[in-house]
Amino acid sequence: MIGVISTDEALRMARDAGMDLVEMSPNERPPVCKIMDYGKHKYDLSKKQKQKHHEQKIKEVRVRPKTDEHDLEIKLKKARQFLEHGDRVQITMLFRGRERFRQDLAREQFDEIVKELADISKVDRFPRAMGRRMTVLLAPLKVPNPQQQQKQKKPPKPPKEAPKQADEGQAEAATEPETEQPADSN
């Protein structure tokens, strides 16, 4: 906070500091300016913009009508991670040969998948068949805030522990008054 000074004086101060004179509030009288590195300021603003906005992507999980139960659990776990991150998930069922004619089994399997992920997602596009594949699109119920995700990723701080037994013994020894030694009786 320097106060009101002339523009020439402010520019000279910025040049001496090797920085830029940036007008922060042009509508104020007198205008408010700061001496700073303008390139770094622009970079910081762009980083904040990117953090605020999470672009929703569509992630795909592929299954088959004969996908084993355990393999399906693994794929659903991955789909759950995508949904928790805020991305939409397209589940694609691929058919081979005569499997195409048993699409009723595929719809039943899709219903089970949707029920499994119902706590964190909703159906965005219902199952529909297109040639050798059938797809369903799931959207997350709520898009997470990127700042909250960063807080959740940080491990909790461990509580402070009481001093160890060895330390306590040393502390007690240091606080005990010294006993007087008997005088030499020679």
N, C-alpha and C positions, 0 to 999 in steps of 0.2 A: 504494500500500500504506500505509494509514493505521494499521491495526491494529484492535483490538477497541474499539468505541465504542458508545454508546447509540443506540437507534433514533431518538430525538428529535434528537440531535446530527447523525446522518447525514442525516435529512430536512432539517434546517436548512441543512447544507452543500449539499445538492442544490438547494434552493430558491435559495440565494445564487448558485449557478452557473447557474441557469436551466435545469436539467436534471431528470431523473427518477432516483429511487432504485430500482434493479432488483435483485430477489433472484435471484442466479444459481444457487446451490446451497442449496435449502431444507432438505435432509436433513442438512447438516453442522451441527455444534454448535461455535461459534456460526455462524449462517447467513452465507454469503458474498454480499455485495451490491456493486453497481457503480453509480457515478453516470454516467449516459449519457442520450442522447436515445433514448427507447424507440421512438418512431415510426420513426426511421432504422434502429434495430436490427431491427425487424420487417420493414422494407422490404428490408434486406440479406439476411435469412434467406429471404425469398420469392424473391429473385433467385437465391440459391444453389440453391434447390429446383428452379427452372425450368431452370437450367443442367445439373443432374444428370440430369434426365429428358428424353429425346428422345421425343416422341410420334410414333409411326410413322404416317404418312399414306399413303393410297393415291393415287398419281398415275396418270393415264391417258395412254396414247399410242395414237392412232387411226391405223390404216393401212387400205388397201384391197388387194384381190388384185392390182390393176394398178398399185400404187404403184411408181414408178420406183426403180431401184437406189440412185441418189444420194440421193433423198428419204428412202429407207428408212435409209440410213447416218446421215443427220442425225437422224432420229427415234430411232435406236438410240443415238446419242451422247447425246441428251437423257435417254433411259431410263437409260443408264449413270450419268449425273450424279445422277439421283434415287436410284439404288441405292447409289452411293457415299455419299450423304448419309444413308442409312439408311431411306429410304422404300420402301414396296412399290410395284410398278409393275404396272398392269393394261394389257395390250396388247389392244386391241379392233379386230377386223377387221370392217368394215362391207361389206355386200353390196348390190348394186343389180341389179334385174331378174333375168336368168338366171344371174348370178354365184352365186346361192344354191344352185344345183344342182351347182356345182363346188367343194364344200367340201373335197374331197381336195387340191386345189391350195392351199387356205388352210392346211390342216394341215401340208403340206410347208413352206410359208413360215413357219409358227409354229415348226416344228422347227429351221429355219435361225436364226431369231431367238433361240431358247433356246440353241442351240450358241454363237452369237455372244456371249451374255451369261453363259455358264456359269462363267466364271472369277470372277464376283462375285455370282452369284445362283443360286437354286434354284427349281424349280417349286413354287409353293405350291398352285395349283389348276390341274389339267391343262385343255387346251382343251376347251371345250364350246360347242355352238351353242344360241342362243336366238333364234329367228326370223330377223331380217335381220342378226344379228351373232354373232360368235364371239369368246370372250374366253379369255385365259390370264393367270394371276396369278403374278408373280415376286416372291420375297422376297430381301432381301440376305443373303449368307452370314453376315456379322457386322455388328452395329450399331456404328457408330463412336462413340467417346467425344467429347462436345462439347468438352472441354478440349483434346484432341489436335487437333481440327479447328482451333481457334483458334491453336494453336502452328504448325500447318502453313500457315495463311494468312499469318502474319507473314513478310515477306521476310527472307532471311538477311542478316546484317550483312556489309558488304564488308570484306575483310581490309585491315589497315593497310598503306598503301603506303610505300615508302622516300621520303625527301624528294626533291623534284624537283631537276633539275640546277641551276637558277637558285639555289635555296636552298642547295645544297651550295657553290656558288662564294662566296656571301655568308658562309657559315659558315666556310669556309677563310680568307677575307680577315679575318674577325674574329679568328681564332685565330692568324694569323701574327704573329710579333713585329714590332714597329715597328722599322724600320731607323733608325739614328741619322743625323741630317742633319749634314753637315760644318759645323763652326763657321765663322763669317764670318771671313775672313782680310783684313780691311781694314787 
